[in-house]
Amino acid sequence: MLSAQFTKYTLDFKNPSGTSRGILKKKYTYFIELKKDGQKVMGEANMFSGLSSDDVANYEEVLQEVCLRIGDYKNNYHEQLKDFPSIVFGLEQAFLKLENKEAICFRNDFTAGKAGIPINGLIWMGSEAFMREQIADKLNDNFSCIKMKIGAIAFEKELAILTNLRKEYSKEKLELRVDANGAFSPEEALEKLERLAALDIHSIEQPIRAGQVGEMANLCRQTPLAIALDEELIGIHDYELKEALLDTIAPQYIILKPSLVGGFKACDEWIDLAEKRNIAWWITSALESNVGLDAIAQYAFSKQSKLYQGLGTGSLFLNNTVSSLYIEDAKLWR
């Protein structure tokens, strides 16, 4: 007999982490446990407060209802719960593990410990000194791709950091990505993109705030620098709306966060639509615990992308769940 229950869990950051949604010291997540025929498995429903489209007042009530009536959801939860992408993500992990009869969602060379996943080194927002310190650490760890979050300090200072980096490392030696998290206004964005493009930046994530579809479409048509949609995808669950968004904006890249877009099946749909339009993509985690991160990494490896993936390292939290994940030679291994 199939049964389910959930637990709310608080992840404590080792150091307060700067994001476009302010300074994070704690982050809440939910674990869904499924039991069937003596087997017990767990998935993570990573509801990201202030970012997830299912950040709603009755979230825990919905999660409780799903657990109480899990038998009614097991065959069609992707459609029944499409407005709760993080719950779909958690259920998907758990059901895949039940199906595989072990704590693995996807069997491949990554889960077997035979291959690692090339990832970007993430530079968190903060003071100029803090950002420079993080960059030095990533370079010492042999990262060939660095992603810097911008918008926390003056643009001129951020540009100076990137300029110094590029003087020392050519684009052939170091791929530079930036993530604006919607920090630019539509009026100033193009001029800033031109200045960034002069530094051979690989791409910029979400230069303007999500929801300004016309302005983003204009920017993607004129940009000298590849634009990647990130937050723009959140809350878009219907197939026709996904098609319309990609056709209207025509970005150079999309970034897929399984916990925010509705799990692996939803990512597959976005990838299919993007590839038909010659739009490239990569996969990114979103401050999950090691439970969700491990599942995302397994999925990312299964897709065999040639790009650097935006996967976390699990090292941000004081009380993360036990995991075999580790970083070696700028790759995530299991």
N, C-alpha and C positions, 0 to 999 in steps of 0.2 A: 504493500500500500504506500502511495506517495503522500508525504507530508512536508510542510514548510514552516519555517519561522524566520524572523529577522532580528538583528541586533544593531543598535546604533553605536558607532564607535568614534571617539575623538582622537584625531591625529594631532600631535603637538610638534610644531616646527622647532628644529634645533636653534635656528636664528630667524627672527622676523623676516619674512620674504615680501619684497615689494612687487606688486602687480598693478595693472590698470584699475583694479578694484580696491586699491589701498594696500595697507600693510597687513599681511596674514600672520597670525600667531598660532591659530588653531584651525583645523578644518574637520568638518563632520562627514562621515560616510556611513553606509549601511551594508551589512553582510546578510545575504540570504542563504539559509541553510536548507538543503533538500535532503530528505531521507527516503530510501526505497530499498526494500529487500535486504536490509542490513548494511546498505551502502550509504555513507554520509558525505556530501560534497558542499562546497561553498562558492558563491559568486558575490561580486561586489557591485552594489548599486551606488554609483558615485554621483550623488546629487551635489552639484557645485553651487553653493548659495551665491546668488547675485549674478550667475552666469547661465546655469541650466534653465531650459525652457520649462522644466517641471518643478521649479522652485516655487511651490505653492503651499498655502496654509494647511491643506488637508493631505499633504504628501504621505505622512506616516499612516493616516487612516486608509489611504489607497493601498499602501504596502501591506498593512495588516489584513485588509480584505482579500488581497491576492494570495497571501499565505493561507488564510482560512479556507479559501476556495481554489487551491492550487490545481485541483483536478479539472476545474472548468477552464483554466487558462493554459494548460500545458501544450495544447495543440494549436492555439491561435493567438498566443500572447503578443506576437509582433504587431498584429492588427488591433487587437483589443486594447493594448496599452501604448499605442503609438504616440500618445500625448505625454507619456512618461518614459522618455528615452533611457534614463538611468536605470529604471526598474527592468526594462527590456534587456539592457546590457547585463545586469546582474543575473537575471533568469537564464539568459543565453549561455553564460559561462557555466552555470550550475547544470543545465540540461546537457550541455556538451560533455561535461565530466561524467554525468550518469551514463550517457551513451557510450563513452569510451571505457567506462568501468575503472577509471583512475583519475587522479587530480590533474588531468591534462585536457585542454580544449582542442589542441591541434597537434597531431603527431608529425614531427619533422626533424631535421638535423639540429635545429635550435633546441628543441625539447630533449633531444638525445645528448646534448652537450657537445656536438661535433662542429657547430658553426656559431659564430656570433653575428650580431646585427650592427652595422656601422651607424653611429648616431651623431647628432650635433651636440656640441658642448654649449649648454645654456648659460647665458650671462644675465643674472637678475638685475632688475632696476635698483638703483641706490645712488649713493654719492659717487662722484667721479673716481675717488680713490678706491672705493669698494669695487666698482666695475673694472677698473684697471687690475686690481688684485685678482679678481675672478678670471680675467683673460689670461693673466700670467700663469695661473694654476692650470687652465685648460691647455695652454700651449706646452707646458711642462709634461702634461699627460698625453701628449702626441695627438691631440684632436686636429683633424684636417678640415673640420667644418665647425664654425662658431656662430651661434645665433644670439644676437644682443637685443634685449628688450630696450626700446627707446621711448622717450616721452616723460621720463621722470625728472630729468635735469634739463638745462637749456640745450636746445638743439645744436648750437654752435659747439658746446663742450662735447656732446655726443659725436658730432661730426669730426672733431679733433681727435677723439679716441680712435675712430675708424680710420682716419687719415694716417695716423701714426702706425696703425696695424698694417695698412696696405703698403706703406713705405718699406716695411720690413719683410712682408710676405706678399708675393704676387698672387693673383687669382688662381694660378696653377698650383700653388702650394697651400693656399688657405681659402676655402669657400666661406664667404661672409654673408650671413642672412640677418635681417633685422625684423623686429616685430613691433609695430607701432601701436597695436591694440586700439586703433581708432583715434589716435592722439591728434592727427592733423585735421584742420578744417578743409572743406572742399576747395576753398579759395586759395589756400596756401600750399596744398598738397603737391601740385605738379612741379612747382619751383623747388620744393624740397626733394622730390624724387629725382629731378635733374641733377641736383648736387650730390645725392647719394649714388646715382648711376655713374658719375665721374670716378667713383672709387671701385668700380667693378663689383658692386654688391650683387649677389646672386638673385635675391628676391626680397620683397617686403611684404609682411603679413598685415592685412587689414589697415591700410594707411588712413582711411577715414572710418568713422563710426558706422557700424552695421545698420541696415535699414534705409540707407540713402542710395537706393538701387540705381536711379538715373545718374546721380553724380558719380557712383562707382563705375558704371558702364562707360561714361565719358572719360574717366581717368584711365581705365584699362585700354581704351582706344588710343589715347595719346601718350601713354607712359613710356619713358625711355628705360624703365626698370620693371622686371617681371613682378606682377602683383599676385599674391596668394590670398584667397578668401579663407577666413577662419570663422570668426563669430557670425559672419553672414549666413552660414549654413545652419546655425542653431535655430531650432523651431520649425524648420522646413521638413515636413514628414511625408507629404503626398508626392507621388511620382511626378504628376503633371507640374506641380510647383517647383520641383527640383529641375525639371527640364526647362521651365520658363526662366528660372533664375540664371542658369548657365547660358542659355541662349541670349538673354538680355545683357548680362554683364560681360560674358566671354572673357573670363580671367585667364591668366597664364597657368596658374596652379590653384588647386584646392587642398585644404588641410583637413584631414579627417580625425576627429576625436571620438572614438566609439562610444564613450560614456555620455557624450553630449548630442550625438546625432542619432542614437538609437541602436547601438550594437553593431555586430559584424555583418549581419544581413543588410542593414541600412548602408554600411560602408561599401559593401559589394555593389549596391545599387548606384551610389554616387560614383564609384570607380567606373562602372559600365557606362554611365551617362557621360562622364568626363572624357574617357578614352575615345568614345565615338565623336567627340568634338575636339580631339587633339589637345585636351587640357591635361597636364600632368598633375601628380598628386603625391603626397606622402602622409604618413600616419603619425599622430602625436598623442601622448598621454596627457592627462589633465589632473595632476596631483592625486592620483589614486593611491591606495595602499599597495603593498606588494602583490596582493591578491589580484587586483584589477590590472596592475602594470604587467604582471607575468602573462596574463591572458592576452593583453594587447600585443605584447612582444611576440607571443606565439602566432597570433594572427598576422602581424606585420611580416614576419619571416615567411609565412605561407604565401604571401602575395608576391614575393620575389621582386620588389622594387629595386631599381638601380640607384635611387637617391638616398641620401642620409635621412634616417628617420628621427623624429623628434621625441624620443622615448626618455622618460625620467630614469633616475638611477636608484630610486628608493632611499637615498641617503639624506633627504631633507628632514625626515621626521625622527624624533627621539624614541617613539614607541611604535615603529612600523611592525607589521606582521613578519613572522619568520619567513625567509626566502633563500633560495639558492642563487638568485640573480647577483651578478657582479660585473664590474667594468674592467676590461683589459684591452690595451692597445686601442682605445677609443671605440670599442665595441661592447655591446651588451651581450653577456653570456648567461647560460643557465646551468 
